[in-house]
Amino acid sequence: MSQSPVWRKSSYSTEQNLGTCVEVARLDRQVGVRDSKNPVGPHLTFTRNSWAAFVGAVKSRAI
């Protein structure tokens, strides 16, 4: 990826969460997920289809 990824935190993330948040970014053909407390640390990558399935399951409360 030629540009740095743009990481976003959930709108549900607040100071009351005590920093226990993840951030998500679109990568070339994947989705990156990282710990918001360690932005320079490693991140996990998922295919876009896998990430969409995970988010869909969470939204439907299947997991």
N, C-alpha and C positions, 0 to 999 in steps of 0.2 A: 504494500500500500504506500503510495507516494506521500500522502498527507498523514499527519498524526490523527489517530482516532479521536472522536468526540465522545467522551464518557458522560453518561447521564445517570443521575440518581433518581430513584422513585419519588413521585410526588407524595407518597405516604411516609417518606423518610423525614423525621423531625429531630430536633435536639433531644427530645424525650427518649429517642431510641438509643441514646448514649453511644452514637457512632457505629452501631451494629447494622451497617447497610452494605449493599452491594451496588456496584455501578455497571452499566451495560453500554457497549459500543458496537456499532456496525464495523466490521472489518471487511476485507476484500470479499470473501465468499462465506464468511463465518460471522458469528456473534461472539464478542469477548465479554467475560464477566470477571470482575475483580472486587477485592475488598476495599471499600472506600477509605479505610484507615491506613491502607498501605498502597497508595497509588503508583508507586514505582516498583512494587513487587510483582510477582508473577500473576498471570491471569489464566482462566480456563477459556477454552474455545469450544464452540458448538456449531454444528451446521445450522443454517437458518431454519431448515425443516425441523430439526430436533428442538431448537429453541422455541419455535412456534408451537410445537406439540406440548412442550413443558408449560409454557404460558397458558395455553388453552386448558390444560388439565388443572392448573392452579385456579384459573378463573371459574372453572366449573366445580371446583372443590373436589376433584377426583383424587387428588393426592394431598 
